[in-house]
């Protein structure tokens, strides 16, 4: 799957990956896709929760060698 922007949050710990994703998504058009890459173990809980609360759609996740990648489709008017 293709994405519009990528955010490298490797090495950042909670809550920084989600805060940086929130800021990046706020500058993207509704429907655009952000790929977030993180090594934070808490991201597996934080990212899905953030998407639900902020009105974004988590459309895919993967994990490889301790890194998680999340594909997030920006929701309507919420940031």
N, C-alpha and C positions, 0 to 999 in steps of 0.2 A: 504494500500500500504506500502511496505517496503522501507526503506532508508538505505544508507550506513553510513552516519554520521549525527549527530545532533548538532546544535549550539544553545545554550541557550543565547539569547540576551535580556532576560527580565530585565527591569529596565534601559536599555540603551536608550538614545535618539538620534535622527538624528544628524549626519550621521553614528553613530557607528554600528547599526545593519548591514547596507549595507557594511560598510568597513570591518567588521569582516567576513561577508559572502564572500566578494571578496577574502580575504586572505585564508579562508578555502577552497573555491572552487579551487583556484589556485593550491593547493596541492592535489587535487583529480583527478582521471582519467576521461577522457571524457566519458560521459554517466552515471557517478555515480550520486547518488541522495543525496542532502543535505536537511535536515529538519531544518528550521530556526524558532525558537519560539521567538516572540517579543511582548512587551507591548507598543511599541512606536506608537502613533496614526498616525504618518506620514508614517509608514511602508507600509500602504495600497497603497500609491502612490509611495514611493521610491523603494520598492522591484520589482514590475512589470517593472518600468522604468529601473532599474539596469539590470534586466534580458534581456530586449530588447537591451539595449546599449552594454552589454558585450557578447551577443550571447548565453546566457543560456535560457533554457526553463522552464517557470513557469508551473508546471504540476498540481498543486493543492493548494488550500487555505482553511483554516477553521478558525473559531473564536469561542472562548468559554470563558466566564467570563473575558472579557477584554484582553485575549491573542489571538494573531493571530499566526497561523502556516502556513508556506509556504514550499512546496516541489519544489525544484529547481534541474533540471537535468543539469549537467555541459555540456556546449557546447564544441565544437571542441578544437581549440588551444588557444582561448582567455581566459584570466583569469579575 
